[in-house]
Amino acid sequence: MVEPDIGRVYGNGTFRPSFGKGSYVLNFCADFRGSHLEDAGTWNTTGQFSDEENLVFSGYTPGGAFMRFETPGGDEVTVLVRVGLSFISISQACQNAESEIPAFEFDRVRYAAEVEWQKKLGVVKIAPGGVDDDLITNFWSGFYRTMISPQDYTNENPLWNSTEPYFDSYYCIWDSFRSQHPFLTLVDPDEQARMVRSLIDIFKHEGKLPDCRMSLCKGLTQGGSNADVVIADAYVKKLGGGINWGLAYQAVKSDAEDEPKMWDYTGRGGLESWKTLNFIPIHDTDSQGTGLRTRSISRTVEFAYNDFCIAEIADGLGHMNDRAKYLGRAENWRNLFKADQNSSINGTDTGFRGFLQPRYAAPYP
């Protein structure tokens, strides 16, 4: 919808996530200042323009909206744009823009952003000298990127009512558990604690911790249940922030024990084999759920590490029988390790021995 008199354009769209299932509605509200909005309209795949104020897309049909501004005397003009987004409603998208950017003053907005980034990045100091400037640039660039995602959507979750924080764009925990989240636990513990609380709240309302999540939708799983690792890392580092460790333990234990009906999007698959064979076999059969029966090795080693992390939480909470069980499962990677397996390149033995190898559920005849 276009309101030329006040220079406002707003609307919404239904989209699919980039790496998951389902769909979501995103609302936007854009205000323009600097020149009078002369007219506005829409365009479609044929290149035709119209003065329609409403535009409906379906499928992947390209199209969009345009705005034209008055240029008195043919001179160039500077146009400022303020955009608000919301998963709740168009009106909330407008309110978000108005509350976060109350005035159309570019320098003030830039200064406010610099102040906020200094608060985040200022916790680390680098002593001058000893390394190339390129390495320092790469460090700060990487540090900055650790702060981009997951994203704080608190008060923007239409799926359930909760007083807990809501973070989204866990894209994806199977990678970020390795370095990003442990790093944030050190440099931004308050936000990391809120992320952990958000993960636990997702479990509370959806029954499983995510391995990936974006735009209110469940993301795909890749192997293990690596939110277990994020939670264990926070636990052993004694992260504060009001985390419910009892509920957190229920969440990680659910990953280890309860297989969902469809485990391509949440939880672990192959738990029957994991508990009886002590590894995930190639060409696995599964009577408990459905999902891709692939990645014999990666799922075995990830399940083993996930269970080790659960054992660490069990130890701290005094669940000693669970500790012993999950520490035992943490050794299961050994069942795919072939000590005499060599490697070669173009038929030439490299001299290295000992590699993980896929394995059938039963001895191969």
C-alpha positions in Angstrom: 0.0 0.0 0.0 1.3 3.5 -0.9 0.4 6.7 0.9 1.9 9.5 -1.3 0.7 12.3 0.9 2.9 11.2 3.9 5.6 9.4 1.9 4.9 6.0 3.3 4.9 2.6 1.7 3.9 -0.6 3.6 2.9 -4.1 3.0 3.9 -7.7 3.7 4.8 -10.9 2.0 4.8 -14.6 2.6 8.2 -16.3 2.1 9.9 -19.6 2.5 13.1 -20.0 4.6 16.4 -20.5 2.9 17.3 -23.8 4.7 14.2 -25.3 6.3 10.5 -26.0 6.1 7.4 -23.9 6.4 6.7 -20.3 5.6 6.6 -16.9 7.3 5.0 -13.6 6.9 7.2 -10.5 7.1 5.7 -7.0 7.3 7.5 -3.8 6.3 6.9 -0.1 6.6 9.1 2.4 4.7 9.0 6.2 5.2 10.7 8.7 2.8 11.9 12.2 3.5 13.8 14.8 1.4 11.4 15.3 -1.5 7.7 15.1 -2.1 6.6 11.7 -3.2 5.3 12.4 -6.7 3.7 9.1 -7.5 4.1 5.4 -6.9 3.0 2.2 -8.4 4.0 -1.4 -9.1 5.7 -3.4 -11.9 5.4 -7.0 -13.0 7.3 -9.6 -14.9 6.3 -8.0 -18.3 8.0 -4.8 -17.4 4.6 -3.0 -17.3 4.0 -0.3 -14.7 0.7 0.6 -13.1 -0.6 3.0 -10.5 -2.1 0.2 -8.5 -1.5 0.7 -4.7 -1.8 -3.1 -3.9 0.4 -5.7 -5.5 0.0 -9.5 -5.0 2.7 -11.9 -5.9 2.4 -15.7 -6.2 5.1 -18.2 -6.6 8.3 -16.8 -8.0 6.8 -14.2 -10.3 9.1 -11.1 -10.2 7.7 -7.7 -9.5 7.8 -4.9 -7.1 6.9 -1.3 -6.2 8.5 1.9 -7.3 8.4 5.5 -6.0 9.2 8.7 -7.9 10.1 12.0 -6.3 9.8 15.6 -7.3 13.1 17.2 -8.4 12.4 21.0 -8.6 14.3 22.6 -11.4 15.7 19.2 -12.4 18.2 19.3 -9.5 19.3 16.2 -7.7 17.7 15.6 -4.3 18.8 13.5 -1.4 16.1 11.1 -0.2 16.3 9.4 3.2 14.6 6.1 3.8 13.5 4.6 7.2 12.4 1.0 7.1 10.8 -1.0 9.9 10.1 -4.8 9.9 7.9 -7.0 11.9 6.7 -10.6 12.0 3.6 -9.4 13.9 1.9 -6.8 11.8 2.3 -3.8 9.5 1.5 -1.4 12.3 4.2 -2.9 14.5 6.7 -2.6 11.7 5.9 1.1 11.5 6.1 1.4 15.3 9.5 -0.4 15.3 10.9 2.1 12.7 9.5 5.1 14.7 10.9 3.9 18.0 14.3 2.9 16.8 14.8 5.8 14.4 12.6 8.7 15.7 14.2 11.4 13.5 15.4 11.4 9.9 18.9 12.5 10.8 21.5 10.3 9.1 24.5 11.4 11.1 22.6 10.8 14.4 21.7 7.3 13.3 25.3 6.5 12.2 26.7 7.8 15.5 24.2 5.7 17.5 25.2 2.7 15.6 28.9 3.4 16.2 28.3 3.7 19.9 26.5 0.3 20.0 29.2 -1.4 18.1 31.9 0.1 20.3 30.1 -1.4 23.3 30.2 -4.9 21.7 33.7 -4.8 20.1 35.3 -2.7 22.9 35.6 -5.7 25.2 38.7 -6.9 23.2 41.9 -4.9 23.0 44.8 -5.7 20.6 48.4 -4.8 21.4 50.0 -3.1 18.5 52.7 -4.7 16.5 53.7 -8.3 15.8 51.2 -9.1 13.1 50.3 -7.8 9.6 47.6 -5.2 9.3 45.6 -7.6 7.1 45.4 -10.1 9.9 44.1 -7.4 12.3 41.5 -6.4 9.7 40.4 -10.1 9.3 40.2 -10.4 13.1 37.9 -7.4 13.5 35.9 -8.5 10.5 35.3 -11.9 11.9 34.5 -10.5 15.4 31.9 -8.3 13.8 30.3 -11.2 12.0 29.9 -13.2 15.2 27.5 -10.5 16.3 25.2 -10.6 13.2 23.4 -13.9 13.8 21.6 -15.3 15.8 19.3 -12.3 15.8 17.2 -11.0 18.8 13.5 -11.2 17.8 12.2 -10.8 21.3 8.6 -9.5 21.1 8.5 -10.4 17.4 7.5 -14.1 17.8 3.9 -14.7 16.7 4.1 -18.5 17.4 3.7 -18.5 21.2 3.5 -16.1 24.2 6.5 -16.1 26.4 8.4 -13.8 28.8 11.7 -15.5 27.7 13.9 -14.0 25.0 13.4 -15.2 21.4 16.4 -15.5 19.1 16.1 -16.6 15.5 18.5 -17.2 12.6 20.5 -20.0 14.3 22.1 -20.5 10.9 23.2 -23.1 11.7 24.2 -24.5 15.1 26.0 -27.5 13.5 28.7 -25.0 12.5 28.4 -22.2 15.1 28.8 -24.5 18.1 32.4 -25.1 17.1 33.7 -21.5 17.6 31.1 -18.7 17.5 29.0 -19.6 20.5 32.0 -20.5 22.7 33.5 -17.1 21.6 30.3 -15.2 22.5 30.2 -17.0 25.9 33.5 -15.2 26.6 33.0 -11.8 25.0 29.3 -11.3 25.3 28.1 -13.6 28.1 24.8 -11.7 28.7 23.6 -12.1 25.2 24.8 -15.7 25.0 22.8 -16.5 28.2 19.7 -15.0 26.5 20.4 -17.2 23.4 20.6 -20.3 25.6 17.3 -19.3 27.3 15.8 -18.9 23.9 16.9 -22.3 22.8 15.4 -23.8 26.0 12.1 -21.9 25.4 12.0 -23.3 21.8 12.3 -26.8 23.3 9.5 -25.9 25.8 7.1 -24.9 23.1 8.1 -27.1 20.2 9.4 -30.2 21.9 13.0 -30.2 20.6 16.0 -28.0 20.5 16.9 -26.7 17.0 20.0 -27.7 15.1 19.2 -24.9 12.7 16.4 -22.3 12.7 15.5 -19.2 10.7 12.5 -16.9 10.2 10.3 -18.7 12.7 10.8 -22.0 10.8 12.5 -25.3 11.6 15.8 -25.7 9.8 17.3 -28.8 8.5 19.5 -31.1 10.7 23.0 -32.1 9.4 24.1 -34.8 11.9 24.1 -34.4 15.6 22.0 -32.3 18.0 24.5 -29.6 18.6 22.4 -27.3 20.6 23.4 -29.8 23.3 27.0 -28.6 22.9 26.0 -24.9 23.1 24.1 -25.5 26.3 26.9 -27.6 27.8 29.5 -25.0 27.0 27.4 -22.4 28.8 27.0 -24.7 31.7 30.6 -25.6 32.3 31.6 -22.0 31.9 29.1 -21.1 34.6 27.1 -18.7 32.5 24.5 -16.7 34.5 21.6 -14.8 33.2 18.7 -16.8 34.7 19.1 -20.0 32.7 16.8 -22.9 33.9 19.4 -25.7 34.0 16.8 -28.3 35.0 14.7 -27.6 31.9 17.9 -27.4 29.9 18.9 -30.9 31.0 15.5 -32.2 30.0 16.0 -30.6 26.6 19.4 -32.2 25.9 18.4 -35.5 27.3 15.4 -35.6 24.9 17.9 -35.3 22.1 19.8 -38.3 23.4 16.8 -40.5 24.1 13.6 -39.5 22.1 13.6 -39.8 18.4 11.1 -37.6 16.6 8.9 -39.0 13.8 10.7 -36.8 11.3 14.3 -36.1 12.2 15.4 -34.2 9.1 14.3 -31.0 10.9 14.9 -31.6 14.5 16.5 -34.1 17.0 18.5 -37.2 16.1 17.6 -40.2 13.9 18.9 -43.7 14.2 18.7 -43.8 18.0 17.6 -47.4 17.9 21.0 -48.3 16.2 22.8 -45.9 18.4 21.6 -47.6 21.6 21.9 -51.2 20.4 24.8 -51.3 17.9 26.7 -48.3 19.5 27.2 -46.6 16.1 25.1 -45.4 13.1 25.5 -48.0 10.4 25.5 -47.4 6.6 22.2 -48.2 5.1 20.6 -47.9 8.5 17.0 -49.1 9.1 14.9 -47.2 11.5 11.5 -48.3 12.9 11.0 -45.2 15.1 11.1 -42.3 12.6 11.9 -41.1 9.1 14.7 -39.0 7.6 17.8 -39.2 5.5 19.7 -42.5 6.3 23.0 -41.1 5.4 26.2 -39.7 7.0 27.1 -42.8 9.0 30.4 -41.5 10.1 29.6 -37.8 10.8 26.4 -38.7 12.7 28.3 -41.3 14.8 31.1 -38.9 15.8 28.7 -36.0 16.4 26.3 -38.2 18.5 29.4 -39.3 20.6 30.4 -35.7 21.2 26.8 -34.6 21.9 26.5 -37.4 24.5 29.9 -36.4 26.1 28.5 -32.8 26.5 25.3 -34.2 28.1 27.5 -36.2 30.5 29.2 -33.0 31.6 25.9 -31.4 32.5 24.7 -34.6 34.2 27.9 -34.6 36.3 27.3 -31.0 37.5 23.6 -31.6 38.3 24.4 -34.9 40.2 22.8 -37.3 37.7 25.6 -39.8 38.1 23.9 -42.8 36.4 23.3 -40.6 33.4 26.8 -39.4 33.5 28.1 -42.9 33.3 25.7 -43.9 30.4 26.5 -40.9 28.3 30.3 -41.1 28.9 30.0 -44.7 27.7 28.2 -43.6 24.5 30.8 -40.9 24.0 33.2 -43.7 23.2 31.1 -45.1 20.3 33.2 -43.3 17.6 35.8 -46.0 18.2 33.4 -48.5 16.6 34.0 -46.9 13.2 37.7 -46.4 13.6 39.9 -48.8 11.5 43.4 -48.6 12.8 45.0 -50.3 9.8 43.2 -48.2 7.2 45.7 -46.4 5.0 45.3 -43.4 2.7 46.6 -42.9 -0.8 46.7 -40.2 -3.4 46.6 -41.4 -7.1 47.5 -44.9 -5.9 50.5 -43.7 -3.9 50.4 -44.6 -0.2 50.7 -41.5 2.0 52.0 -43.4 4.9 49.1 -42.4 7.2 47.2 -45.1 9.0 44.0 -45.1 11.1 40.8 -43.6 9.7 37.0 -43.7 10.4 35.2 -46.0 8.0 31.5 -46.7 7.4 30.2 -49.9 8.7 27.2 -52.2 8.1 24.8 -53.1 10.8 25.8 -56.8 10.5 29.1 -58.3 9.5 29.5 -58.2 5.7 29.5 -61.7 4.3 
